[in-house]
Amino acid sequence: MLSMFFIGVAQDEAATDAAAEGPWKTGGMIGANFSQTYLSNWQGGGNNAINGTAIMGLFANYKKDAWTWDNTLDAAYGQTLIGEISTTNKFRKTDDRIEINSKLGHKTSVIHTYWAALATFRTQWDAGYDYGNVGSLLISDPFSPAYVLMGLGIDYKPSEAFSAYLSPATAKITIVDNARLSALGAYGVDPGETMRNEVGGYLKLAYSRNIVENVKLTTKADFFANYLVNFGNIDVNWETLIAMKINKFLSASLSTHLIYDDDIKIALDRNDDGVTDGSGPRVQFKEVFSLGLQYQF
């Protein structure tokens, strides 16, 4: 196995301290890992495999007088191939996301509290498939789905590490641009429609800090409840990243992503006979662990 990992931090601590004197603070990380397995006459069994993943996280935050403006971009993309490539066996997607967040705030008379406007956009880079016994079934595509959230509310920021944003008036737009998925009514849109509009309450919690030396925890959780349809069903989107610097050259990271959305129906096999006999909402969970080389600049 050959494993390589690249991760960069846009600023070291000294540069960050210098930048703190101005209204803007910027930085981030980029990374990629690659692994390859080759077997020849291997009696223990197994398959040749190739896997690669690229990640990126950038931020640009502004703070001056009574105003704050926080912006983040998070993206990832990964593919894997198990066995030899052929017309029926090709690279398959393992990770795929784009998320942009922007939050504008103005101080209130209450300490650590801001009037805030927030906008979020989420989608993916590439098509996604369900690889079942009958072939590859398209289940997602760029802008299918895509999510846009826009809201007005209050942001509580007692420190640089933690924030809690609450909006009683948030618009959520679900976009399904793919004609086939739209016709099926995927992701909660009406069959044949490309958009679904919702209005509801929204809560976003975010926390980021070094929990011990060389170990940083970043986690954020979003909760949305539609006022007009099934108010008791709360959409959940929770992401966590633990980044560990082992030494000057070696690093590791563990990321998890949990999603629950009542409008996303998952195929079900209720009697475990290998045949899909229904669909319904389910908790979605993803975990990715990476270990490799590190480079800082």
C-alpha positions in Angstrom: 0.0 0.0 0.0 1.2 3.5 -0.9 -0.5 6.3 1.2 0.1 10.0 0.7 -1.7 12.9 2.4 -1.3 16.6 1.8 -2.8 19.3 4.1 -2.0 23.0 4.2 -2.9 25.7 6.6 -3.0 29.1 5.0 -1.6 30.9 8.1 0.7 29.8 11.0 0.0 31.2 14.4 2.4 34.2 14.0 0.7 35.2 10.7 -2.7 34.8 12.3 -1.7 37.1 15.2 -0.5 39.7 12.8 -3.7 39.5 10.7 -5.8 39.9 13.8 -4.7 43.6 13.9 -6.8 44.2 10.8 -10.5 43.6 10.2 -10.0 40.5 8.1 -8.9 37.1 9.3 -8.4 34.5 6.5 -7.1 30.9 6.3 -7.9 27.3 5.7 -6.6 23.9 4.7 -6.4 21.8 1.6 -5.6 18.1 1.4 -5.5 15.0 -0.6 -4.8 11.3 0.1 -4.1 8.4 -2.2 -3.9 4.7 -1.5 -3.2 1.8 -3.8 -3.1 -2.0 -3.3 -1.6 -4.5 -5.8 -1.9 -8.3 -5.4 -0.2 -10.9 -7.5 -0.7 -14.6 -6.8 -1.8 -13.7 -3.3 -3.1 -16.8 -1.6 -4.8 -14.8 1.2 -7.2 -13.4 -1.4 -8.3 -9.8 -2.0 -8.5 -7.3 -4.8 -6.4 -4.6 -6.3 -7.7 -1.2 -5.2 -7.1 2.5 -5.8 -8.6 5.2 -3.7 -8.2 9.0 -3.7 -9.8 11.9 -1.8 -9.3 15.7 -2.0 -10.6 18.1 0.7 -10.6 21.8 1.2 -11.8 24.2 3.9 -11.4 28.0 3.6 -12.6 30.9 5.7 -12.6 34.7 5.5 -14.0 36.5 8.5 -14.4 40.3 9.0 -14.9 42.1 12.3 -14.8 45.9 12.8 -16.8 48.1 15.2 -20.3 46.7 15.5 -20.1 44.5 12.3 -19.1 40.9 11.7 -19.1 39.0 8.5 -18.2 35.2 8.5 -17.6 33.3 5.3 -16.6 29.6 4.8 -16.2 27.2 1.9 -16.0 23.5 2.5 -15.5 20.9 -0.3 -14.5 17.3 -0.8 -14.4 14.8 -3.6 -13.2 11.1 -3.6 -13.3 8.1 -5.8 -12.3 4.4 -5.4 -11.8 1.4 -7.8 -11.8 -2.1 -6.5 -10.5 -4.7 -8.9 -9.6 -4.1 -12.5 -11.2 -1.4 -14.5 -13.7 -2.5 -17.2 -16.9 -1.6 -18.9 -18.8 -2.9 -15.9 -16.4 -2.1 -13.1 -15.4 1.6 -12.9 -14.4 4.2 -10.4 -17.1 4.9 -7.8 -17.6 8.0 -5.8 -16.8 7.9 -2.0 -17.1 11.5 -1.0 -18.7 14.6 -2.7 -19.8 17.9 -1.3 -19.7 21.6 -1.7 -20.9 24.0 1.1 -20.8 27.8 1.2 -21.8 29.7 4.3 -22.1 33.5 4.8 -23.3 35.2 7.9 -23.5 39.0 8.4 -24.0 40.3 12.0 -24.5 43.6 13.8 -24.1 44.0 17.6 -27.2 44.3 19.8 -27.4 45.9 23.2 -27.0 42.4 24.8 -23.5 41.2 25.3 -22.1 38.7 22.8 -25.3 38.9 20.7 -25.8 40.0 17.1 -28.6 40.6 14.8 -27.7 38.3 11.9 -28.6 37.3 8.3 -27.4 33.9 7.2 -27.2 32.3 3.8 -26.1 28.7 3.1 -25.7 26.7 -0.2 -25.0 23.0 -0.4 -24.7 20.6 -3.4 -22.2 18.2 -5.0 -19.7 18.0 -7.8 -20.7 14.7 -9.5 -23.4 12.2 -10.2 -24.1 9.5 -7.5 -25.4 6.0 -8.1 -26.9 3.1 -6.2 -24.9 0.1 -7.3 -27.5 -2.7 -6.9 -28.0 -6.1 -8.5 -29.7 -4.6 -11.6 -27.0 -2.1 -12.4 -26.2 1.5 -11.6 -29.2 3.6 -10.7 -28.7 7.4 -10.7 -29.8 8.8 -7.3 -28.1 12.2 -7.3 -26.5 14.8 -9.6 -25.0 18.3 -9.4 -27.8 20.6 -8.2 -29.9 17.4 -7.6 -30.2 18.0 -4.8 -29.0 21.5 -4.0 -30.1 23.3 -0.8 -30.4 27.1 -0.2 -31.2 28.5 3.2 -31.7 32.2 3.9 -32.8 33.6 7.2 -32.9 36.5 9.7 -32.3 35.9 13.4 -30.0 36.3 16.4 -26.4 35.1 16.7 -24.8 34.4 20.1 -21.0 34.4 20.0 -19.4 34.4 23.5 -16.0 33.5 22.0 -14.2 32.7 18.7 -14.8 29.0 19.4 -18.6 28.9 19.7 -21.6 30.4 18.1 -25.3 29.7 18.2 -27.6 31.1 15.5 -31.3 31.0 15.9 -33.8 32.2 13.2 -37.5 32.1 13.6 -37.9 33.0 9.9 -35.8 30.9 7.4 -36.6 30.0 3.8 -35.3 26.6 2.7 -35.2 25.9 -1.1 -34.6 22.4 -2.4 -33.5 22.2 -6.0 -33.7 19.0 -8.1 -32.4 20.0 -11.6 -32.1 16.5 -13.0 -35.2 15.7 -15.2 -35.4 12.0 -14.2 -35.1 12.7 -10.5 -37.5 15.6 -10.7 -40.1 13.3 -12.5 -39.7 10.8 -9.6 -40.4 13.5 -7.0 -37.0 12.9 -5.4 -35.8 14.8 -2.3 -39.3 16.1 -1.5 -40.1 18.1 -4.7 -43.5 17.5 -6.3 -43.1 15.1 -9.4 -42.1 17.1 -12.4 -41.1 20.2 -10.4 -37.5 21.3 -9.9 -37.9 23.3 -6.7 -39.5 23.0 -3.3 -40.0 26.0 -1.0 -40.3 25.7 2.8 -40.5 28.3 5.6 -39.6 27.3 9.1 -37.4 27.7 12.2 -33.7 27.2 12.0 -30.9 26.6 14.6 -27.2 26.3 13.8 -24.6 25.5 16.4 -20.8 25.7 15.6 -17.8 24.9 17.7 -14.1 24.9 16.8 -11.0 24.8 19.0 -7.9 22.8 20.0 -9.1 20.3 22.6 -5.5 19.2 23.4 -2.2 20.0 21.9 -2.1 19.3 18.1 -5.7 18.0 18.1 -8.4 20.3 16.8 -12.1 19.6 16.9 -14.5 21.3 14.5 -18.2 20.5 14.7 -21.4 22.1 13.4 -25.0 21.1 13.5 -28.1 22.5 11.7 -31.7 21.9 12.6 -34.7 23.0 10.5 -38.4 22.6 11.1 -41.0 23.4 8.4 -43.9 25.4 9.9 -46.4 24.4 7.3 -45.8 20.6 6.7 -45.0 18.0 9.4 -43.7 20.6 11.9 -42.6 17.9 14.3 -40.2 16.4 11.8 -36.8 18.2 12.2 -34.2 18.0 9.5 -30.7 17.4 10.9 -27.3 18.0 9.3 -24.3 17.4 11.7 -20.7 17.4 10.6 -17.6 16.8 12.8 -13.9 16.9 12.0 -11.0 15.9 14.3 -7.7 16.9 12.9 -4.6 15.5 14.6 -1.0 16.6 14.0 1.2 13.6 15.0 4.5 15.2 14.3 6.2 17.6 11.8 5.4 15.4 8.8 2.6 13.0 9.8 -1.1 13.9 10.4 -4.4 12.2 10.8 -8.1 13.2 10.6 -11.4 11.7 11.4 -14.6 13.1 9.9 -18.3 12.2 10.4 -21.4 13.4 8.7 -25.0 12.6 9.9 -28.1 13.6 8.0 -31.8 13.1 8.7 -34.4 14.6 6.3 -37.9 13.3 6.3 -38.2 14.2 2.6 -35.4 11.9 1.5 -36.8 8.4 1.0 -34.3 5.5 1.3 -35.1 2.1 -0.4 -36.0 -0.5 2.2 -35.9 -4.3 2.4 -38.4 -4.8 5.2 -38.3 -8.7 5.3 -34.6 -9.1 4.5 -35.2 -11.2 1.4 -32.9 -9.2 -0.8 -35.8 -7.4 -2.7 -36.6 -3.7 -2.2 -40.2 -3.5 -1.0 -40.6 0.1 0.1 -39.0 3.3 1.0 -38.9 5.8 3.9 -36.7 8.3 5.8 -33.6 7.0 7.5 -30.6 8.3 9.4 -27.7 8.7 6.9 -24.2 8.4 8.3 -20.7 8.7 6.8 -17.3 8.3 8.4 -13.9 9.0 6.8 -10.5 8.4 8.4 -7.2 9.6 6.8 -3.6 9.2 7.8 -0.6 10.4 5.9 2.0 13.1 5.4 1.5 16.8 6.3 2.8 20.0 4.9 2.2 23.5 6.3 2.7 26.9 4.7 
